[in-house]
Amino acid sequence: RTHSAAAAAALGAALGDGEAAPQDEVVAVAGRVVSKRVMGKLAFLGVQDETGTLQLYVDKKRLGSRDADAEAGEGEGGTEGGRAAESEFAVAKRTVDVGDIVGA
């Protein structure tokens, strides 16, 4: 973790409307999932630490797929453990739940 929720929120508040954060700035937060909303190819997670709560935006397009290991020769035919490879988004959607502690 590089930033608390409050520090990360302050960084976002300092940006103007439509302004993007510098590409070389890395922000990592950690906390407990207090809310989860999945809407098709998007998900929103409320993550809380001792300083406050952040909303994380998870977009399926920005996440990789687990079959990347198969393409690198670490699996066969895009399968993992005998099942078809699934996207990282599908894994996160299936495994992350309210009450879990996550880092992002």
C-alpha distances in whole Angstrom, upper triangle without the diagonal:
4,6,8,10,13,11,11,14,16,15,17,19,20,21,25,26,26,24,21,18,18,18,16,13,10,8,5,5,6,10,13,15,18,20,21,23,25,27,29,26,24,21,20,17,16,13,13,11,13,13,15,15,14,16,15,18,18,21,23,24,21,20,22,24,24,28,26,26,30,31,29,32,29,31,35,36,32,32,30,31,34,33,33,29,27,25,21,22,24,22,19,22,24,21,18,20,20,18,16,12,10,7,8
4,7,10,12,9,9,13,14,12,15,17,18,19,22,24,24,22,19,15,16,16,14,11,8,6,5,6,9,12,16,18,20,22,23,25,26,29,30,28,25,23,21,19,18,15,15,13,14,14,15,16,14,17,16,18,19,22,24,25,21,21,23,26,26,29,28,28,32,32,31,33,32,33,37,38,34,35,32,34,37,36,35,32,30,27,23,23,26,25,22,25,27,24,21,23,23,22,19,16,14,10,10
4,7,8,6,6,9,10,10,12,14,15,16,20,22,22,20,18,15,16,16,15,11,9,6,6,6,8,11,15,17,18,20,21,24,25,27,29,27,24,22,19,17,16,13,12,10,12,10,12,12,12,14,14,17,19,22,24,25,22,22,24,27,28,31,30,30,34,34,33,36,34,36,39,40,36,36,34,36,39,37,36,33,31,28,24,24,27,25,22,24,27,24,21,22,21,20,19,16,14,11,11
4,5,5,6,9,10,11,13,14,16,18,21,23,23,21,20,17,18,19,19,15,13,9,8,6,8,9,12,14,16,18,20,22,24,27,29,27,24,21,18,16,14,11,9,7,8,7,8,9,10,13,13,17,19,22,25,26,23,23,26,29,29,33,32,32,36,36,35,38,36,37,41,41,38,38,35,37,40,38,37,34,31,29,25,24,27,26,22,24,26,24,20,21,19,18,17,14,13,11,11
4,6,5,6,9,10,11,12,14,16,19,20,21,20,18,16,18,19,19,16,14,10,9,7,8,8,11,12,13,15,17,19,22,24,26,25,21,19,15,13,11,8,7,6,8,6,6,6,6,10,11,14,17,20,23,25,22,22,25,28,29,32,31,32,36,36,36,39,36,38,40,41,37,37,35,36,39,37,36,33,30,27,24,23,25,24,21,22,24,23,19,19,17,17,16,14,13,11,11
4,6,5,6,9,10,10,12,15,18,19,21,19,19,16,19,20,20,17,15,12,12,10,12,12,14,16,16,18,20,22,24,26,29,27,24,21,18,16,13,11,10,9,9,6,6,8,8,12,14,17,20,23,26,27,25,25,28,31,32,36,35,36,39,40,39,42,40,41,44,44,41,41,39,40,43,41,40,37,34,31,27,26,29,28,24,25,28,26,23,22,20,20,20,17,16,15,15
4,5,5,6,9,10,11,13,17,19,20,18,17,14,16,18,17,13,13,10,11,10,12,13,16,18,19,20,22,24,26,28,30,28,25,23,20,18,16,14,13,11,12,9,9,11,10,13,14,17,20,23,26,27,24,25,28,31,32,35,34,35,38,38,38,41,39,40,43,44,40,40,38,40,43,41,40,37,34,31,27,26,29,29,25,27,29,27,24,24,23,22,21,19,17,15,14
4,5,5,6,9,10,11,15,17,17,15,14,11,14,15,15,11,10,7,8,8,11,12,15,16,17,18,19,21,23,24,26,25,21,19,16,15,14,12,12,11,13,10,10,10,8,11,11,14,16,19,22,23,20,21,24,27,29,32,31,32,35,35,35,38,36,37,40,41,37,37,36,38,40,38,37,33,31,27,24,23,26,26,22,24,26,25,21,22,21,21,20,17,15,13,12
4,5,5,6,9,10,13,14,16,15,14,12,15,17,18,14,14,11,12,11,13,14,16,16,17,17,19,20,22,23,26,24,21,19,16,15,13,12,12,12,13,10,9,9,7,9,11,13,17,19,23,24,21,22,26,29,31,34,33,34,38,38,37,40,39,40,43,42,39,39,38,39,42,39,38,35,32,29,26,24,27,27,23,24,27,26,22,23,21,21,21,19,17,16,14
4,5,5,6,9,12,14,16,14,14,12,15,17,17,14,14,12,14,13,16,17,19,20,20,21,23,24,26,27,29,28,24,22,19,18,16,15,15,15,15,12,11,12,11,13,15,17,20,23,26,26,24,25,29,32,34,37,35,37,40,40,40,43,41,43,45,45,42,42,41,43,45,43,41,38,35,32,29,27,31,30,27,28,31,29,26,26,25,25,24,22,20,18,17
4,6,5,7,11,13,14,12,11,8,11,13,14,10,11,9,12,13,16,18,20,21,22,22,23,24,26,27,28,26,23,22,19,19,17,16,17,16,17,14,14,14,12,14,14,16,19,21,24,24,21,23,26,30,31,34,33,35,38,37,37,40,39,40,43,43,40,40,39,41,44,41,40,36,34,30,27,26,29,29,26,27,30,29,26,27,25,26,25,22,20,18,16
4,5,5,9,10,11,10,9,8,11,14,15,12,13,11,13,13,16,18,20,20,20,20,21,21,23,23,26,24,20,19,17,17,16,15,16,17,18,15,14,13,11,12,12,13,17,18,22,22,19,22,25,28,30,33,32,34,37,37,36,40,39,40,42,42,38,39,38,40,42,40,38,35,32,28,26,24,27,28,24,25,29,28,24,25,24,25,24,22,20,18,15
4,5,8,9,12,11,11,11,14,17,18,15,16,14,16,16,19,20,22,22,22,22,23,23,25,25,28,26,23,22,19,19,17,17,17,18,19,16,14,14,12,13,15,16,19,21,25,25,23,25,28,32,34,37,36,38,41,40,40,43,42,43,46,45,42,43,41,44,46,43,42,38,35,32,29,27,30,31,27,28,31,31,27,27,26,27,27,25,23,21,19
4,7,10,12,10,11,10,12,15,17,14,16,14,17,18,21,22,25,25,25,25,26,26,28,28,30,28,25,24,22,22,21,20,20,21,21,18,17,17,15,17,18,19,22,23,27,26,24,26,30,33,35,38,36,39,42,41,41,44,43,44,47,47,43,44,43,45,48,45,43,40,37,33,31,29,33,33,30,31,34,33,30,30,29,30,29,27,25,23,20
4,7,8,6,7,7,10,13,15,13,15,14,18,18,22,23,26,25,26,25,26,25,27,26,28,26,23,23,21,21,21,21,22,22,24,20,19,18,16,16,17,17,20,21,25,24,22,24,27,31,34,36,34,37,40,39,39,42,41,43,45,44,41,42,41,44,46,43,41,38,35,31,29,28,31,32,28,29,33,32,29,30,29,30,30,28,25,23,20
4,6,5,8,10,13,16,18,16,19,18,21,22,25,26,28,27,28,27,27,26,27,27,29,27,24,24,22,23,23,23,24,25,27,23,22,21,18,18,19,19,22,22,26,25,23,26,29,33,36,38,36,39,42,41,41,44,44,45,47,46,43,44,43,46,48,45,43,40,37,33,31,29,33,34,31,31,35,35,32,32,31,33,32,31,28,26,23
4,5,9,11,14,17,20,18,20,19,22,23,26,27,28,27,27,26,26,24,25,24,26,24,22,22,20,22,22,23,24,26,28,24,22,21,18,17,18,17,20,20,24,23,22,25,28,32,35,37,36,38,41,40,40,44,43,44,46,45,41,43,42,45,47,44,41,38,35,32,30,28,31,32,29,29,33,34,31,31,30,32,32,31,28,26,23
4,6,10,13,15,18,17,19,19,21,22,25,27,28,27,27,26,25,24,24,23,24,22,20,21,19,21,22,23,25,27,29,26,24,22,19,17,17,16,18,18,21,20,19,22,25,29,32,34,32,35,38,36,37,41,40,41,43,42,38,40,40,43,44,41,39,36,33,29,27,25,29,30,28,28,32,32,29,31,30,32,31,30,27,25,22
4,7,9,12,15,14,16,16,20,21,24,26,28,27,28,27,26,25,26,25,26,24,21,22,21,22,23,23,25,26,28,25,23,22,19,18,18,17,19,19,22,21,19,22,25,29,32,34,32,35,37,36,36,40,40,41,43,42,38,40,40,43,44,42,39,36,33,29,28,26,30,31,28,29,32,32,30,31,31,32,31,30,27,24,21
4,6,8,11,11,13,13,17,18,22,24,26,25,26,25,25,24,24,24,25,22,20,20,19,20,21,21,23,24,26,24,22,21,17,17,16,15,17,17,20,18,16,19,22,25,28,30,29,31,34,33,33,36,36,37,39,39,35,37,36,39,41,39,36,33,30,26,24,23,27,28,25,26,30,30,27,29,29,30,29,27,24,22,18
4,6,9,7,9,10,14,16,19,22,24,24,25,25,25,25,25,25,26,23,21,21,19,20,20,20,22,22,24,22,21,20,16,16,15,15,17,17,20,19,16,19,22,25,28,30,28,30,33,32,32,35,35,36,39,38,35,37,36,39,41,38,36,33,30,26,24,23,27,27,25,26,30,29,26,28,28,29,28,25,22,19,16
4,6,6,9,11,14,17,21,24,27,26,28,28,27,28,28,28,29,25,23,24,22,23,23,23,24,24,26,24,23,22,19,20,18,18,19,19,22,20,17,20,22,26,28,30,28,30,33,31,31,34,34,36,38,38,35,37,36,39,41,39,37,33,31,27,25,25,29,29,26,28,31,31,28,30,31,31,30,27,24,21,17
4,6,8,11,14,17,20,23,26,26,28,28,27,27,27,27,27,24,22,22,22,22,24,23,25,25,27,25,25,23,20,20,18,17,18,18,20,18,15,17,19,23,25,27,24,26,29,28,27,31,31,32,35,35,32,34,33,36,38,36,34,30,28,25,22,22,26,26,24,26,30,29,27,29,30,31,29,26,23,19,16
4,6,10,13,16,20,23,26,27,29,29,28,29,29,30,30,26,25,25,24,24,25,23,25,24,26,25,25,24,21,21,19,19,20,20,22,21,17,19,20,24,26,28,25,27,30,28,27,31,30,33,35,36,33,34,33,36,39,37,35,31,30,26,24,24,28,27,25,28,31,30,28,30,31,31,29,26,23,19,16
4,7,10,13,17,20,23,24,26,26,26,27,27,28,29,26,24,23,22,22,22,20,22,21,23,21,21,21,18,19,17,18,19,20,22,21,17,19,21,24,26,29,26,28,31,30,29,32,32,34,37,37,34,35,34,36,39,37,35,32,30,26,23,24,27,27,24,27,30,28,26,28,28,28,26,23,20,17,14
4,7,10,14,17,20,21,23,24,24,25,25,27,27,24,22,21,20,19,20,18,19,18,20,19,19,19,16,17,15,16,17,18,20,20,16,17,19,22,23,26,24,25,29,28,27,30,29,31,34,34,31,32,31,33,36,34,33,29,27,24,21,21,25,24,21,24,26,25,23,25,25,25,23,20,17,13,11
4,7,10,14,17,18,20,21,21,22,23,25,26,23,21,19,18,16,16,14,15,15,17,15,16,15,12,14,12,14,15,17,20,20,16,17,19,23,24,27,25,26,30,29,28,32,30,32,35,35,32,33,31,33,36,34,33,29,27,24,20,20,24,23,20,22,25,23,20,22,22,22,20,17,14,11,8
4,7,11,14,15,18,19,19,21,22,24,25,23,20,18,17,15,15,12,13,12,15,14,15,14,12,13,11,14,14,17,19,20,16,16,18,21,22,25,24,25,28,28,27,30,28,30,33,34,30,31,29,30,33,32,31,27,25,22,18,19,22,20,17,20,22,20,17,19,19,19,17,14,11,7,5
4,7,10,12,14,16,17,19,20,23,24,22,19,17,15,12,12,9,9,9,12,11,11,11,9,11,10,13,14,17,20,21,18,17,20,23,23,27,26,26,30,30,30,32,30,31,34,35,32,32,29,31,34,32,31,28,25,23,19,19,21,20,17,19,21,19,16,17,16,16,14,11,8,6,5
4,7,9,12,14,15,18,20,23,24,23,20,17,15,12,11,7,8,7,10,11,11,10,10,12,11,14,15,18,20,22,20,18,21,23,23,27,26,26,30,31,30,32,30,31,34,35,31,31,28,29,32,31,30,27,25,22,19,18,21,19,15,18,19,17,13,14,14,13,11,7,6,4,6
4,7,9,12,13,17,19,22,24,23,20,17,14,11,9,5,5,5,8,10,9,9,9,11,11,15,16,19,21,24,21,20,23,24,24,28,28,28,32,33,32,34,32,33,36,36,33,32,29,30,33,31,31,28,26,23,20,19,21,19,16,17,19,16,12,12,11,10,8,5,6,7,9
4,6,9,11,15,17,21,23,22,19,16,14,10,8,5,5,7,10,12,11,9,10,12,12,15,16,20,21,24,22,21,23,25,25,28,29,29,32,34,33,35,32,33,36,36,32,31,29,29,32,30,30,28,25,23,20,19,20,18,15,16,17,14,11,10,8,6,6,4,6,9,11
4,6,7,11,13,17,19,19,16,12,10,7,6,5,6,9,13,14,12,9,10,10,10,13,13,17,19,22,20,19,22,23,23,27,27,28,31,32,33,34,32,32,34,34,31,30,27,28,30,28,28,26,23,21,18,16,17,16,12,13,14,12,8,7,5,5,5,6,7,10,11
4,7,11,14,17,20,20,17,13,11,7,5,6,7,10,13,14,11,9,10,10,11,14,15,19,21,24,23,22,25,26,26,30,31,31,34,36,36,38,35,35,37,37,34,33,30,31,33,31,31,29,25,24,21,19,20,19,15,15,16,15,11,9,5,6,8,9,11,13,15
4,7,10,13,16,17,14,10,8,6,5,7,9,13,16,17,14,10,10,9,10,12,13,16,18,22,21,20,23,24,25,29,30,31,33,34,35,37,35,34,36,36,32,31,29,30,32,29,29,27,24,22,19,17,17,17,14,13,14,14,10,8,6,8,10,12,12,15,15
4,7,10,13,14,11,7,6,5,6,9,12,16,19,20,16,13,12,10,10,10,11,14,15,18,18,17,20,21,22,25,27,28,30,31,32,34,32,31,33,33,29,28,27,28,29,26,26,24,20,18,16,13,14,14,11,9,11,12,9,7,6,10,11,13,12,15,15
4,7,10,11,8,6,5,7,9,12,15,19,22,22,19,15,14,10,10,10,10,12,14,17,17,17,20,21,22,25,27,28,30,31,33,35,33,32,34,32,29,28,27,28,30,26,25,24,20,18,17,13,14,15,12,10,12,13,11,10,10,14,14,16,15,17,17
4,6,8,6,4,6,9,12,15,18,21,25,25,22,18,16,13,12,10,9,10,11,14,15,15,18,18,20,22,24,26,27,28,30,32,31,29,31,29,26,25,25,26,27,23,22,21,17,15,14,10,11,13,11,8,10,13,11,11,12,16,16,18,17,18,17
4,6,5,6,8,11,14,17,21,24,28,28,24,20,18,15,13,11,10,10,11,14,15,16,18,19,21,23,25,27,28,29,31,33,32,31,32,30,26,26,26,28,28,25,23,22,18,16,16,12,12,15,13,10,13,16,15,15,16,20,20,21,20,21,19
4,6,8,11,14,17,20,24,27,31,30,27,23,21,17,16,13,11,10,9,12,14,14,16,17,19,21,22,25,26,26,29,31,30,28,29,27,23,24,24,26,26,22,20,19,15,13,14,10,10,14,13,10,13,16,16,16,18,22,21,23,21,22,20
4,7,11,14,17,19,23,26,30,29,27,23,20,16,14,11,8,6,5,8,10,11,13,14,16,18,19,22,23,24,26,28,27,26,27,25,21,22,22,25,25,21,19,17,14,11,12,8,9,13,12,10,13,16,15,17,19,22,21,22,20,20,18
4,7,10,14,16,20,23,26,26,23,19,16,13,10,7,6,5,6,9,10,11,14,15,18,20,21,24,25,26,27,30,29,28,29,28,24,24,24,26,27,24,22,19,16,13,12,9,11,13,11,10,13,15,14,15,17,20,19,20,18,18,16
4,7,10,13,16,19,23,23,20,16,14,10,8,6,5,7,8,12,12,12,15,16,18,21,22,24,26,27,28,31,29,28,30,29,25,25,24,26,27,24,23,20,16,14,12,9,11,12,10,8,12,13,11,12,13,16,15,16,14,15,14
4,7,10,13,16,20,19,16,12,10,6,6,5,6,9,12,14,14,14,18,19,21,24,25,27,29,30,31,33,31,31,33,32,28,28,27,29,30,27,26,23,20,17,15,12,14,15,11,10,14,14,11,12,12,15,14,15,13,14,13
4,6,10,13,17,17,14,10,8,6,5,7,8,11,14,17,16,15,18,20,21,25,25,27,29,30,31,33,31,31,33,33,29,28,27,28,30,27,26,24,20,18,15,13,14,15,11,10,13,13,9,9,9,11,11,11,10,11,11
4,7,10,13,13,10,7,6,5,6,9,11,15,17,20,19,19,22,23,25,28,28,30,32,33,34,36,34,34,36,36,32,32,30,31,33,31,30,27,24,22,19,16,18,18,14,14,16,15,12,11,9,10,11,11,11,12,12
4,7,10,11,8,5,5,6,7,11,12,16,19,21,19,19,22,24,24,28,28,29,32,33,33,35,33,33,36,36,32,32,30,31,33,31,30,28,25,22,19,17,19,18,14,15,17,15,12,11,9,9,9,8,8,9,10
4,7,8,6,4,6,9,10,14,16,20,22,25,23,22,25,27,28,31,31,32,35,36,36,38,36,36,39,39,36,35,33,34,36,34,34,31,28,26,22,21,23,21,18,18,20,18,14,13,11,10,11,9,10,11,12
4,5,6,6,9,12,13,17,19,22,25,27,25,24,27,29,29,33,32,33,36,37,37,39,36,37,40,41,37,36,34,35,38,36,36,33,30,28,24,23,25,23,20,21,23,20,17,16,14,12,12,10,10,11,12
4,6,9,11,15,16,20,22,26,29,31,28,28,30,32,33,36,36,36,40,41,40,42,40,41,44,44,41,40,37,38,41,39,39,36,34,31,28,27,29,27,24,25,26,24,20,19,17,15,15,13,14,14,16
4,7,10,14,16,19,22,25,28,30,27,28,30,33,33,37,36,37,40,41,41,43,41,42,45,45,42,41,39,40,43,41,40,38,35,32,29,27,30,28,25,26,28,25,22,21,18,17,17,15,16,15,16
4,7,10,13,17,19,23,26,28,26,26,29,31,32,36,35,36,40,40,40,43,40,41,44,44,40,40,38,39,41,39,39,36,33,30,27,25,27,27,23,23,25,24,20,19,16,15,16,14,15,15,15
4,7,10,13,16,19,22,25,23,23,26,28,29,33,33,34,37,38,38,40,38,39,41,41,37,37,35,36,39,36,36,33,30,27,24,22,24,23,20,20,22,21,17,16,14,13,14,13,13,13,13
4,6,10,13,16,19,21,19,20,23,25,27,30,30,31,34,35,35,38,36,36,39,39,35,35,33,35,37,34,33,31,27,24,21,19,22,21,18,18,21,20,16,16,14,15,15,13,12,12,11
4,7,10,13,16,18,17,17,21,23,25,28,28,30,33,33,34,36,34,35,37,36,33,33,31,33,35,32,31,28,25,22,19,17,19,19,16,16,19,18,15,14,13,15,15,14,13,13,11
4,6,10,13,15,13,14,17,19,21,25,24,26,29,29,30,33,31,31,33,33,29,29,28,30,32,29,28,25,21,18,16,13,16,16,13,13,17,16,13,14,13,15,14,13,11,11,8
4,6,10,12,10,12,15,18,20,23,23,25,27,28,28,31,30,30,32,31,27,28,27,29,31,28,26,23,20,16,14,12,15,16,12,12,16,16,14,15,15,18,17,16,14,13,10
4,7,9,8,8,12,14,16,19,19,22,24,24,25,28,27,26,28,27,24,24,23,26,27,24,22,19,16,13,11,8,11,12,9,10,13,14,12,14,15,18,16,16,13,13,10
4,5,6,7,10,13,16,18,18,21,23,23,24,27,26,26,27,26,22,23,23,26,27,23,21,18,15,11,10,8,11,13,11,11,15,16,15,17,18,21,19,20,17,16,13
4,5,5,8,9,13,15,15,18,19,19,21,24,23,22,24,22,19,20,20,23,23,20,18,15,12,8,8,5,8,11,10,10,13,15,15,17,19,22,20,21,18,17,15
4,6,8,10,13,15,15,18,19,19,20,23,23,23,24,22,19,21,21,24,25,22,19,16,13,10,10,9,12,14,13,14,17,18,18,21,23,26,24,24,20,19,16
4,7,10,13,15,14,17,19,19,20,23,22,23,24,23,20,21,21,24,26,23,20,17,14,11,10,9,13,14,13,14,17,18,17,20,22,24,22,22,18,17,13
4,7,10,12,11,14,16,16,17,20,19,19,21,20,17,18,18,21,22,20,17,14,11,8,6,6,10,11,10,12,15,15,15,18,21,23,20,20,16,15,12
4,7,9,8,11,13,12,13,16,16,16,18,17,14,15,15,18,20,17,15,11,10,6,6,8,10,11,11,14,16,16,17,20,23,25,22,21,18,17,15
4,5,6,9,10,11,12,15,14,13,15,14,10,12,12,15,16,14,11,8,6,4,5,8,9,9,11,13,14,15,17,20,23,25,22,22,19,19,17
4,5,6,8,10,11,12,11,10,12,12,8,9,8,12,13,11,10,6,6,6,6,10,10,9,11,14,14,14,16,20,23,25,22,22,19,19,18
4,5,5,7,9,10,9,8,9,9,5,7,8,12,12,11,8,5,7,8,9,12,12,12,15,17,17,18,20,23,27,28,25,26,23,22,21
4,5,5,6,9,9,9,11,11,8,10,11,14,16,14,12,9,10,10,10,14,14,14,16,19,19,19,21,25,28,29,26,26,23,22,20
4,5,5,7,5,6,9,10,8,9,9,12,14,14,12,9,11,12,12,16,16,15,17,20,20,20,22,25,29,29,26,26,23,22,21
4,5,5,5,4,6,7,5,7,8,11,12,12,11,9,12,13,14,17,17,16,19,21,21,21,24,27,31,32,29,29,26,26,25
4,5,7,7,8,8,7,10,12,15,16,15,13,11,13,14,15,18,19,18,21,23,23,24,26,29,33,34,31,31,28,27,25
4,6,8,10,11,10,12,13,16,17,17,16,13,16,16,16,20,21,20,22,24,25,25,26,30,33,34,31,30,27,26,25
4,6,7,9,10,11,12,14,16,16,15,14,17,18,18,22,22,21,23,26,26,26,28,31,35,36,32,32,29,28,27
4,7,10,9,10,10,12,13,14,14,12,15,16,17,20,20,19,21,24,23,23,25,29,32,33,29,29,26,26,25
4,7,7,6,7,9,10,11,11,10,13,15,16,19,19,17,20,23,22,22,25,28,32,32,29,29,27,27,26
4,6,6,8,10,9,11,10,10,14,16,18,21,20,19,23,24,23,24,27,30,34,35,32,32,30,30,29
4,6,9,11,10,10,9,9,13,15,17,20,19,19,22,24,23,24,27,30,34,35,32,33,31,31,30
4,7,10,10,9,6,6,9,11,14,16,15,15,19,20,19,20,23,26,30,32,29,29,27,27,26
4,7,6,5,5,5,9,12,14,17,15,14,18,19,18,19,22,25,29,30,27,28,26,27,26
4,5,5,6,6,9,12,13,16,14,12,16,18,16,16,19,23,26,27,24,25,23,24,24
4,6,8,9,12,15,15,18,16,14,17,19,17,17,20,23,27,27,25,26,24,25,26
4,7,9,12,15,17,19,17,16,19,20,18,19,22,25,29,30,27,29,27,28,29
4,6,9,12,14,16,13,13,17,17,15,16,20,22,26,28,25,27,25,27,27
4,6,10,13,15,12,12,16,17,15,17,20,23,27,28,26,27,26,26,26
4,7,9,12,10,10,14,15,14,15,18,21,25,27,24,25,23,23,23
4,7,8,6,7,10,11,11,13,15,18,22,24,21,23,20,21,20
4,5,5,6,9,10,11,12,14,17,21,23,20,21,18,19,17
4,5,5,6,8,10,10,11,15,18,20,17,18,15,15,14
4,5,5,6,8,10,10,13,16,19,16,17,15,15,14
4,5,5,6,9,10,13,16,19,17,18,16,17,16
4,5,5,6,8,11,15,17,14,16,14,15,15
4,5,5,5,9,12,14,12,13,11,12,12
4,6,6,8,11,14,13,14,13,15,14
4,6,8,12,14,12,15,14,16,17
4,6,10,12,9,12,11,14,15
4,7,9,7,9,8,11,12
4,6,6,9,10,13,15
4,6,9,10,14,15
4,7,9,13,15
4,6,10,13
4,7,10
4,7
4
